[in-house]
Amino acid sequence: MSTARSLSLFFAAGALGGLVNGLVVWLAGDLGITHALGVAIAPKLSAAWLYPRVVWGGIWGFLFVLPVSLRWLARGLALSLGPSLVQLLVVFPLQARKGVLGLDLGVLTPCFVLFFNASWGIAASWWVRGTSGR
């Protein structure tokens, strides 16, 4: 597969993963799951909220360039650790001012971040596998 084609595939897979991730985050909040477990993550579903997740998901999709020799599910889960670490160690403490690991949002926040980003990795990896056989 050509480089441009591979990069296009990885961005599209990541964007799909971003859409899935955004919907999972919203659904967990909308159903009250996060609140019931003491985590203050319950966004309103809107284009303005979802759009950055799709775009950043696409950018994170470029992680699929890395030569990770795992089955598609394990590969998606492994690559989802990248965005999880950035969310927990950079975005929450430095940009959102929600404390290290986002603990100001609740003690279980890191678990939810790992779960939500796993949905990104699984969806993106599934798309890469289904469209390229990788």
Secondary structure as UniProt FT lines:
FT   HELIX           3..30
FT   TURN            31..32
FT   HELIX           33..36
FT   TURN            37..38
FT   HELIX           47..60
FT   HELIX           61..65
FT   HELIX           72..79
FT   HELIX           81..86
FT   HELIX           87..95
FT   HELIX           100..105
FT   TURN            107..108
FT   HELIX           109..132
//
